[in-house]
Amino acid sequence: MQDLKNWKGCPAPKGVALEGRFVKLEAYERDRHLQDLWEGLGGMAINPLLKYFTQPDFRDIDAFDAWLTAAQEKSGWVTEVFRDKATGIVVGMANYMRADPANGVVEVGSVAHGAAMARSPLSTEVHYLMAKHAFEDLGYRRYEWKCHSENMASRKTAARLGFTFEGIFRQHMISKGGNRDTAWFSMIDSEWPLLNAAFETWLAADNFDEDGRQKRRLEDIRSDLELQASK
């Protein structure tokens, strides 16, 4: 928990290079990443992948480029792309969004995991690295996750990662010509030490068998740590 009597705010997020056991995060550079990111998200298959995003469907890579560029330049998104260390392929992205450095609040959003991230430890590690950077390097107090209330996969992922569900904002946005109620989740700084320990335990080499399958679920590790802390 931060000492708020001496609180001076946080630096605004900037593009950063982060690396784990399985994945590298790279600050998005259009000339370097656009084509690889488009392909990593499935090319024209990006539209069903981003079903719950608010923007209209993309007609081609140029439309995707225009959308992402506008989000960065007008809305201040900081885009991180994910590169699989084993293959060197770009496999997804996420963004630091709606940063409020004065109050120490930032959101991770517009998360897109390509098919190569499915059923792999990459998706867990990228969110561990992004949260760790927000809390430990930048000193944020609150880290948010929001999604369309009907996006049950995203809601399940948020809960698995350790975000706390805070409720539904009704009629929060208009998305693709329809109503969007938004599910809100968060982590806060006082929770981070335990969440961090759970992530590191889950990601450790001894938590995977020779076929790369997890031995213990992240939720179970976190529950055990919470039980130990309560004693």
Secondary structure, DSSP 8 states (H G I E B T S, - for coil): ---GGG-----------EE-SSEEEEE--HHHHHHHHHHHTTGGGHHHHTTTSSS---SSHHHHHHHHHHHHHHH--EEEEEEETTT--EEEEEEEEEEETTTTEEEEEEEEE-GGGTTSTHHHHHHHHHHHIIIIIS--SEEEEEEETT-HHHHHHHHHHT-EEEEEEEEEEEETTEEEEEEEEEEEGGGHHHHHHHHHHHHSGGGB-TTS-BSS-HHHHHHHHHHHHH-
